[in-house]
Structures are given as C-alpha cells and as structure tokens.
C-alpha cells in the first residue's frame, strides 16, 4: 500500500496509524524549496514542513497559493524518515510535517509527538524522557 492509500485508510477510520507512519518514513516525498530552505508554515504553535506525495499534489498546493500554473517550483525529494529524524530536530522548536495540505480529503499531519519524531523533540515526552501521553504507545497524534 502506498502512502496516499495509507492516509486515505486512516482518514476513513479503517487504517493503522502506525503502519501509515512507517510508510511515510520509507517514502520519498516532495518538499518545496523557498529562500534556500524547505517551505514551512506556522500553525497552532508548531512549525509545519510542507511535503507532497507526488507532483500533482504539489501543483494543487501551488495553484491554491495563487501561483501561475506555468510557474515552476523547486523541490527536493526527501525520505519521510529524514524529515522526521533530522529536519524536525534541526528546527529547534516544535515542528512536524504536513502532507498534501491542498487536498481536503487527502491531507495528513505528522505532529511532533512520541512515535512520530525522536523523543528528544516530542512535545509529549518530559525532560526525563518519559512519555506523558494517554498510555496508548502507538503512533500518537497521526491525525487529520
């Protein structure tokens, strides 16, 4: 099952969030580049790195932002694991990855929580490295 299929299944309530996170980690996603770095946005006190499952999803995002359809966007293909394990910690603040955000029925957020990002940058892990969630150790927070 591909990443977009995992996302659809989780959004429909029939998928496995942990399997979806695993697929995201193994998948090369497209990350738009702007001003020498990855394109991000702030929402809810979290810095979100934009990522897309394919060029069509990236094009829908560009169009939604008012970009001329003929305008080329620079992007990098990056493994999801690299975004979560390297880029998120380098942000120096709570950060996560927002996938296919222009697709109302196909977007998914990978927030900075235990089971998704390294515990040292997870917002639900205390300074002693103890998980402070609700007791469900699966991929917490993988949500719509």
N, C-alpha and C positions, 0 to 999 in steps of 0.2 A: 504494500500500500504506500502510495506517495504522500508527501507532506500535506498537500491540499486535501487529499482524501481523509487523512487522519484528523485534520482540522474540522472538516465537514462532519465527521462522525462524532467528535467531541461536542461540537456545537449542537448536534441533534440529540445529544444525551445518550448516544449509543457507543461512543468511543472510549478508549482507555487513555486518560491524560498522560500517564507515564510513558506509554508507547508513543504518543504524539511528541512528547519532549525528546524521546530517544530518536525519533525520525528527524526532528528538527536539528538535533545535534549532528546527525550524519549527512544532512542535506546542504548543498551549496546554494545559498540564497543570494539574491542580487541586492546590493546595498548602494543607494545613490551617494555620489560624492559631490560635496559642495564646499567651496572655500578651503580646499585642501584636506578635508576630513569627511567622515561619514555624516550624512544628513540625519539630524535628530530634532526632536521637539520636546518641550516640557509639558507634562500633563499630570495633575494630581500629585505634585511634588516629586515626580520621577522623570528622569531624562530617558526618553524612548529612542532607540536606534531604529530607523525605518529599514525594513527588509521585505523582499518580494520573492514569491515562488517562481516567477517567470517574467519575461519581458512584457507580456500583455498586462500583467498586474501592475508593473512599474509604469507602463504607458497610461493606464487608467488613473493612477495616482498623479502623474504629471498633468494630465488633462483636468483632473479635479482641482489642481492648484492653479489652473489658468494658463498653463504652458501651451504654446503653439504646437499643434500635433507634429509639425515638421522639425521642431527643435530636438536636437539630440541631447540626451542626458548621459553624463559619465556615471559609470557604476563599477563596482567591484563584485566579483563572485567570491563569497566568503562562507566557509563552513559555519553552520549554526553553533557548533561547539566552540569555535574560535571567538565568535561574538560573545557567547555566554561566559567563557572561561578566561578570555584575555581582554576583550574590549570593554565589557561591563566593569570589571575591576579597575581598569585604567581611567574610567570616568571620574573616579574619586568622589562619587555621590551615588545615591540610589538610582539605578539605571536598569532598564530592561530592553526587550526587543518587541517591536510592534510589526506584525507580519500582515501584508496585503491590506493595509488600512483603508484603501479606497473601495474595497469590496465589502459592502454592507453585510452580506451573508457568508463571507469567507475570511474575515479577519480573525486574528488571534493575538493576544498579548502574552508575552513570556516575562512575567514580573520578577523583580529581584527578591525571590524567596527561596527557602530551603528546598532542595530537589531540582531547582532550575539553574541557579547561579551558585558559584562557590560560597560555602557557608560564611567565609570572612566578609562577604559583601551583601549577604542576605539580610533583609530587614526584619526577619522573624527568627533570628539567631542572636542570642545575647553575647555580651563581651567575653563570656567564658566558653563560647562555642556551643552552648546548649540551645536546642530547638525549643522555641516558645510558642509553637503553633497549637492546634487543637487536638493533637495526638495522631492525626492521620499522616503517616510518613510518606505517602505517595507524592507525586509531583504537585505540590501545593500551589494554588494560585493560577494554574494554567486556565485562563478563563476567557470569556468572550469580550 
